Amino acid sequence: MSTEETAREHPYEPEPGEVVHDAATRKVGRVMDRMGSRVQLRPLNGGREWDALPSDLRPAAQSDAMSEAVAEANALSRRGRCDVRSPGW
């Protein structure tokens, strides 16, 4: 049995609180709830929720979450709102 066949037979069902990667949006989010056939996700640092199809979700790797945090820090610094502290060397 292939991985694809296994995924169809046993689709991934994330639980509220889990951190997942959404392949459709290429974003990482925390599962907030389920509404019908969609899963509601929220960015790890807060923000507007979005809906995702369970078939687009997989458990997030630690590197996924780190990439999301780095992207957020870069976006803040581009807007002049960098909250990152200097190490003081």
Secondary structure in CASP SS format (residue, H / E / C, confidence):
PFRMAT SS
TARGET T0000
AUTHOR 0000-0000-0000
METHOD secondary structure of the structure
MODEL  1
M C 1.00
S C 1.00
T H 1.00
E H 1.00
E H 1.00
T H 1.00
A H 1.00
R H 1.00
E H 1.00
H C 1.00
P C 1.00
Y C 1.00
E C 1.00
P C 1.00
E C 1.00
P C 1.00
G C 1.00
E C 1.00
V E 1.00
V E 1.00
H E 1.00
D E 1.00
A C 1.00
A C 1.00
T C 1.00
R C 1.00
K E 1.00
V E 1.00
G E 1.00
R E 1.00
V E 1.00
M E 1.00
D E 1.00
R E 1.00
M E 1.00
G C 1.00
S C 1.00
R E 1.00
V E 1.00
Q E 1.00
L E 1.00
R E 1.00
P E 1.00
L C 1.00
N C 1.00
G C 1.00
G C 1.00
R C 1.00
E C 1.00
W E 1.00
D E 1.00
A E 1.00
L C 1.00
P H 1.00
S H 1.00
D H 1.00
L E 1.00
R E 1.00
P E 1.00
A C 1.00
A C 1.00
Q H 1.00
S H 1.00
D H 1.00
A H 1.00
M H 1.00
S H 1.00
E H 1.00
A H 1.00
V H 1.00
A H 1.00
E H 1.00
A H 1.00
N H 1.00
A H 1.00
L H 1.00
S H 1.00
R H 1.00
R C 1.00
G C 1.00
R C 1.00
C C 1.00
D C 1.00
V C 1.00
R C 1.00
S C 1.00
P C 1.00
G C 1.00
W C 1.00
END
